[in-house]
Each structure stands twice: as structure tokens, then as C-alpha cells.
Amino acid sequence: MIEPDWVWGFVGGLMIGAAASLYLLVNGRIMGASGIVGDLVDGSGRATAPERLAFLVGLIAVPPLMVPLTHVVDTHITDKLWVIIAAGLLVGVGTRLANGCTSGHGVCGIARLSPRGIAATALYLLAGGLVMFLARHLGGMI
Amino acid sequence: MQRLIMAALAGGLFGAGLLVSNMVDTVKVQGWLDVFGDWDPTLAFVLGGAILPMALAWRLAERRKVAALGTPIPARHDPRLDPALVIGSLLFGAGWALAGFCPGPALASLTFGGWGGLVFVAAMLAGMIATPALRARFAPAHP
């Protein structure tokens, strides 16, 4: 059975792909969230800072305008402070070392059949599944 | 100016897509990674839906070589894997599982995600700022 969540997931996915296509075909940039924000905060993307900031303004300002139209108002993030901090640090360091995250390596990299994008995606899925198993089913932490 | 407006539009459409697909809900993302529990395949539909138009965009982009606003289409990376890519992806996957957030959804939900979302983004940015110093340990540096 097809569930409504999967259909909405696919529709939202098409929108994400359209956004990445727009950013590539018009601006000539790869839409990777970690790269756009990371090069900004570590100073390496100073030359293209206005474009990065404009992207981030759209990314941060548009979703709250849409919240009333959808059922989502809660991210359900854990209230365990140490988990949030550890996860944020791992995501920050990991995506910058790897030069990409779910959008850059996952969406843009796989769509280009980039070996690095495909390998990175396989590795973070593998680590994600493993840590989920260890932390939830063995450790009872999350 | 055109470039900034288009960047904001792309960012806005990305954020809207993350909301429509419900990828800002950490339970959905953790459900996708919870292969040995109550597995939720939604993320596969999101990724599939995003890759389809982007694959077409790449074909077009690589034929035209230059984007509409004059920027050259980014060249392909050296396809070889390096330790930084491997280690970084593994660390990222671990953090992704722990909180159910990756960078895009964490930023998209910043205004309505409560203190937990703010702390996550602050920690993520701190990790990003610290990385150039860490990266030297995993040299050779990759552009």
C-alpha cells in the first residue's frame, strides 16, 4: 500500500530537486546545505558570501510561512541536551570533512553519478543505520 | 541582484520541499535509519524525487557548460576517495542518527524548532568552524 507520507515525500523531493536544478542552471552552484553555510562560517567562501546569505535567508525564512499549511509544527527533536550537542558537532565536523551532506552528496552527487557522492551517501547511511541500532536498540539512548 | 534573488528563491524552494516532505521531523528521519525497528521508507521517496529532476539538470548543465548567469558549471571532482571523505561521512552519519537532523532540515526549521533546534545548529556551526584545524590531521587537503 502506498502511504500518503510517501507521496508527500516524493512531492517534497521533487521540490528539493527543482531547487537544486535552479541553483545549478541559473547560478551555476551546487546546492549543498553544509557547503553553503560551512564556507560562510569558516571564512573560505567570503567571495561568494552575499549569494550564500541570500540562499540561507530563503531556506530559513520560507518554511515558517508554510507551517500553517502543513501538519508539521514540531520537529520532535530529543530533549537530551548532550545528544543534541554531540549530534550537532558530529554533523558539523563530518559534513565539512566529507565536503558534503545529504543535499550535496546525496541529491546533487548521486544525480551526477559522482563516485564521491555515491560513496559518501553509502557511508553516512551505513554509519547512520549502525548508530541508530546501537544507540536505540542496544543502548536505549535515543 | 538577479543572482541574489535566484539564490533566495532556490533556498526558499529547498526549505518548502523539506517541509512538504516532512524531513524537518526528526522522527521521520530516524525512522528511515531504524532498519531494525519500525522502519519508515519515506526518505527514499524524498531522495528519489529530488534526484530525478537533478539528473536532468546535470545533463543540461554539462552540455551548456555555463549557467544562465554566466558562472561556469562546477567541474567534476577527482573521483578518488580520500580519508577525509570516508571519516567525515561516517561521523556525519553518526550525528544524523543521534538527532535525526542533517544541515538542510536543521536550518529550515530554525524559526519553529524550539531551543533544541537552536542548540543543534549552534553545535553544528561550531563543528564547522573547528573543522579546518582538524582537517590538517587527515591531509591531503581536498578543495
Interface residues (C-beta under 8 A of the other chain):
Chain A: D5 W6 V7 W8 G9 F10 V11 G12 G13 L14 M15 I16 G17 A18 A19 A20 S21 L22 Y23 L24 L25 V26 N27 G28 R29 I30 M31 A33 S34 V37 G38 V41 D42 S44 P50 E51 R52 A54 F55 L56 V57 G58 L59 I60 A61 V62 P63 P64 M66 V67 T70 V72 V73 D74 T75 H76 I77 T78 D79 L81 V83 I84 I85 A86 A87 G88 L89 L90 V91 G92 V93 G94 T95 R96 L97 A98 N99 C101 T102 S103 H105 G106 V107 C108 I110 A111 R112 S114 P115 R116 A119 A120 T121 L123 Y124 L125 L126 A127 G128 G129 L130 V131 M132 F133 A135 R136 H137 I142
Chain B: R3 L4 I5 M6 A7 A8 L9 A10 G11 G12 L13 F14 G15 A16 G17 L18 L19 V20 S21 N22 M23 V24 D25 T26 V27 K28 Q30 L33 D34 V35 F36 G37 D40 P41 T42 L43 F45 V46 L47 G48 G49 A50 I51 L52 P53 M54 A55 L56 A57 W58 L60 A61 V66 A67 A68 L69 G70 T71 P72 I73 P74 R76 H77 P79 L81 A84 L85 V86 I87 G88 S89 L90 L91 F92 G93 A94 G95 W96 A97 L98 A99 G100 F101 C102 P103 G104 P105 A106 L107 A108 S109 L110 T111 F112 G113 G114 G116 G117 V119 F120 V121 A122 A123 M124 L125 A126 G127 M128 I129 A130 T131 P132 L134 R135 F138 H142
